[in-house]
Amino acid sequence: MIVVPQKNADEINDMLNPYGVLVISRPINRHLFHHYLQFSDCFRARILNIQHENEELRTMVEDLKIVDRAKLLLVTCLNMSEDQAHRYLEKQAMDMRISRVEVAKQVIKTYQN
């Protein structure tokens, strides 16, 4: 958020808008400024929440890629069906009390050339 003289507000707004900067022109009353601050805090919290959610989704996608790669190796190297490979990864994870991704990483390490 930036407070600028009214004569420059439009020009500065055009420059800073793509960067997510809220431009407020002077003079400004205290009540309106308080609302701008609340809006900025609310918007920031939403962005942080979306970024966190985005990171979780990226991690899930990466984990799925690793598991699918391990399944493919089990199918090609051990002649398992996809269902058998899936069950194998799930059972190993339960038996060893580790995540499916960790089992998949071990499978990749074992069977990858």
C-alpha positions, 0 to 999 in steps of 0.5 A: 500500500502506498499513499501518494498525492492526488495529482500523481495517483492515476499514473502511479496506480498504472505503474504499480497495479501489476505488482499488487500495490494498492495506491491511495491518493491524499488527502484521505480520512482516517476512517477510510484509511483504516478500511484500506488497512483491513482490506489489505490484511484480509487480502494478504491472509487469503493470498497466504492461504492460497499459497499454502494450499498450492504448495500442498497440492504441488507436494501431492502431485510430486508424491503421485509421480513418485508412486506411479514411477515405482508402480511402473518399475514393479510392472516392468521389472517384476511383471506385476499388474498395476493393481498388484503393484498398487497393493504391494506398495500399500502393504509394504507401507503398512507393514513397515509403518512408513508412507507409500512415498517412502516405499516407492522411493525404495522401489525406485532405488532398487529397480532403477538402472 
